[in-house]
Amino acid sequence: MTRREFAAARITDPRLHDAYTRCRALNARHGRTYFLATRLLHPRQRPAIHALYGFARHADDIVDDPEPGADVAARLDRVRDDLAEGLRTGRSTHPVLAAVVDTTRRFGIDEELYWAFLASMRMDLTVTGYPDRAGLRRYVHGSAEVIGLQLLPVLGTVCDPAEAAPHAAALGEAFQLTNFLRDVAEDLDRGRVYLPADELAAYGVDRELLFWCRRTGRLDPRVRRALADQIAFTRAVYRRAEPGIALLDPVSRPCVATAYTLYARILDRIEAEDHNVFRARATVGNPARLALAGSAATRALWARVSAGVAAGSPGAAG
């Protein structure tokens, strides 16, 4: 975290500086697309975005990369208890949760959103597949839709937040569904499938066939057709989310529009690789990412000037 961001957000406690800086490091290391988009926000908004990402990544890492012999369920319970105590008292000594508690207080974030997220993380301990879209949606609500809803108070709106909320939730869902498609191979390595079994079965695809594709790196035509169908579904979710960008505070729109475009392009990359998500991870190249971010930076700066809150170039280190 930079001095300029702390000053803009009026965060003065050195202990909070450490917590927010740790969250920023998690975002920079694991969330390349999110981190790049976050640079387009006003400096006063960035610490909160980093804190919320840091919380999600901290819990996700407990589940997906546990220490040998760790009691993962107990660790998740400890996160919940520590966060509940921090939210009750207004402070925490935890190196990540301290920033989350502070952000929640500053922006009035609904605490129930955290419990929904942790409930989905617990599902990953026992659930390895979803029979239908309804089952998957229950997981996605906690793992992704609530993230969009957490961010909404930080991003701000030009309307009643309740009007923007369904679009924010849909954007979280779209990003998560994109992750599921990009990460099919990695998820299989953990024994999980985040694609509805009945929709795959409609194309003659089951877990065994997916595992065969993973082992061989080859793409069965039935899997190709099933993935194309999942991409079409995900694009429909992006279309539901898109009108919400115009409902955000103008200062926040370039950031969200950039994240929207970059993530949607992952679907384009999957198609460009003939849907073979087993051979290599679909990514948007740095030249395209930076070109898009550069264009958005101009819009972000103009939005700040128009709002009377200009604070230097969004890409400046500060």
N, C-alpha and C positions, 0 to 999 in steps of 0.2 A: 504494500500500500504506500502511496506517496503522501508527502506532507500536504500537497495541494488538495488531495482527496479528503484527508482527515480534516483539514481546515474548512473545506466547503461543506462537509457533513457535520461539522462542529463536534467531532469526536476528540476529546482531550485526555481521557484516562489512558495512561501508558499501557495498562494491562489490556484494555480494549484494543489498543494499537496492535499488540502482539496477536490477539485472537483474529482480528480482521486481516492482518498480514498473512497469517497461516491459511485462512480461507481463500485469500487471493491466490496464494501459491497452489492450492488444490485446484482452483479454477484454471490457472494458467497451465498446469501440468496435464490435467485430464480433460478439460473442456475447451479444446482449441477453438471450435466455432463459437461457443458461448462467450469465451474470453475475448475474442476478437470483436464480437458484437458489443460486448459490455464497454469497450473503449469508446464507443460512440455515444454513450450516455453522459449526462452532466456529471462532473466529479462528485457532487454531493450524493448522487444515486449509486455510484459504483460500490462503495463498501457494503451496502445492504444486499446488492445482488451477489457479491462474493460470499457474504455470510450465508445466504440461502443455498447457494451452490455448495458451499463447504459442508453444510449440514447434510445435504442429500448425498454427497460423495462420501462423507465419513460413515454414514449408515450403510451405504452400498458396499463400501470396502469391507466392512465387518462381515457382510454376508458372502461376498464374492471372492475375497482374498483373506480368509481367516488365518490366524496364526495356528501352527500345528497344535492339535489338542485343545483348541479354544472351545469354550461353550458359547456358541454363537447366539443362541436364544437368550442366555443370561446377559451377554454383552448388549444386545438390543434392549433388554429390559433396563439395564443400567443407563443407557442413553435416554430412554423414556423417563426414568425416575429423575435423572440429573436435570433434564430439560424442564420437567414439571416443577422441580424445586426451584430452578432458576427463574422460571416464569412467575412463580408464586412470590419469590423474594425480590425479583427485579435485578438479580445479579448472579453470576456463575464464575467459578474458578476454572472451569473446563476450557482447554485451549481452543476449542472450536465453538462450543455452545455459548460461551460468553458473548461472542459476536451475534449469535442467533437471538439470544435473549434481548440484547440491546436493540437489534433491528426490529424485533417484534414489538417492543415497547414504543419505539420511535414511529412506526408506521401503522400500528394497530392491526397487525396481522392476526387473523383468526387462529387461535391455538389448536382448534380441532383439525386443521389441515396437517399439522405435524403428526398427530396420532393416526390419521388416515394413511399417511406416508409410511410410518413405521409398521402399520398393519400389513401393508403390501410387502414390505421387506421381510416380514415374518413368513409370508406365504412362500417366499423363495426357499425356505428351509424344508418345506414338505411337498410343495406342488411342483411337478416337473412338466406339466402340460395342461392344456385347456381344451375341453371337449367342444366348446362352441364360442361364439362371439360374446355372448352374455357373460360367460365365465371370465373371459379375458378382459372384458370391460371393467369388471369388479377390481381386477388387479391394476389395470391402467388408471382407474380413477385415483387410487392411492399413490401409485408410482409416478404419475405424470400430470394428470389434470390438476391435482392440488398444487403442483409447482406453478402452473400458470396463475392460479388463484392467489398463491403467496406473493407472486411478483406484482400483481396488479396494483396494490397500494403504493408500491415503490415507483412504478412507472407512471401512475396518475392517469386520470381520464378527463375527458371534456363532457362527460355525461354521468348519469347515475351509475356508479360502479356495477350495480346489478345488471345493467344493460350490457356492459362489456364482459361480464363474467363468463357467459357461455362460450364466447369467442376465445377468451383466454384459456379456458379449460380445453377447448378443441385444439388450440395450438400446442398445448402440452401433450395431448393425445397424438397429434400428427408427428411431433418430434419423436415420441416414444415408439410409435409404429414404424417410423423410419429406422430407428435404432434396431428394432427387432429384425427388419429385413436385412440391414447391413451386417448384423452380427449373428446371423443364423449359425454359422460355423462355430463361433466362439461359444454360443449358448449350448450347442450340441456337445461341446467338450465338457460342459458342466452338467450334462444330462438333461438340459431343459429345452423345450420348444415353446416359443411364444407366438405361434400361429394357430388359429382355431382348427382343431382336428377335423371337424365335420366339413369345413371349407376346403381343406387339403384333400379329404377323402373324395370330394366331388370330382377331383382330377386323378383319382387313383393313387394318391400319395399318402404314405403313412410314415411313422417314425423310422422304421427299418430302412425305407428307401432314402430318407434324409441322411441317416447314418452312412449308408452306402455311398452317397454323393460326397459326404465329408471324408470318408476313408480314401476314396479314389480321386477326389478333386474333379470328378466328371459330373456333368449335369444331365440328369434324365429328362427327356422331353416333357414328361408329366409334371415334374417339379418346375420346369420353366413356365408352363402354363399356369400352374398354381401361384407361382411368385408374381407373374404378370397380373393375375387377378387381385392379389394382395396389394400390389402397387396402385392399381386402379382404385381400390377401396381407400387407401391412404391419401391419394390425391383428392378424393372427395372430402376427406376430413380437413385437408388444407383449405379447400374452398369454403368450408364452413367457418374456418378460423379467420380468413383474410379480412372480412369486413371489420373485424375488431381493431385492426391497426389504426384505422381512421378515428376510432373512439378514444385512442390514447392521447395523453398530453403530447403536443407537437414535438417537444424536446425528446420524447422517448420513441417516436415513430421510426426514425432512421435505424436505430438499434434493432428493433423488433422486425422491421422489414428486411434488414440484412440477414438476421438469423433465419427468418422465414425462407428467404431465397436460397441461402447456402444449404439449409437442410433439405429443401425440396430438390436441389440439384443432386443430392446423393441418390435419389430415385433415378434421375437421368443417368448417373454413372452406372448404376446397377443394370439398367437397360443397355447401356453402351457396351457392357461386358457380357451381353447376351444372357443376363440374369444369373450368371455363375458366381454366386456369393460364396462358394466353397473354395474357389481358387485364390482369391485375393479380396481384401477388404476394400469396398468402394469408398473412395474419398474424392473430395473436390480439391484440385491442385492449388498450391500456394499462389501462383500468378492470378488465377481466377478469383481466389478469395481476396487477395490484396487489391485487385482492381475494383471489385465490388465494394470493399470497405472504403477505398479512397473516394469513390463517388459518394458513398453514404456520409463520409466525414464532412463533405461540403454541405450537404443538406442538414447535418446535425448542427454544424456551426451556425448556419443561417437560422435554424430554428431557435437556437439559444439567443442570437442577436435579436430576433423578432420578439422573443419573450423577455428581453431585457436582462438575461442572466448569463451573457457570454462570459466564458472563463478560459479562453485560450483554445487551441486546437484540440479536438477530441483524441487525437493520437499522440499528443505530447506526453512525455513521461512525468513531468512535474515533480 
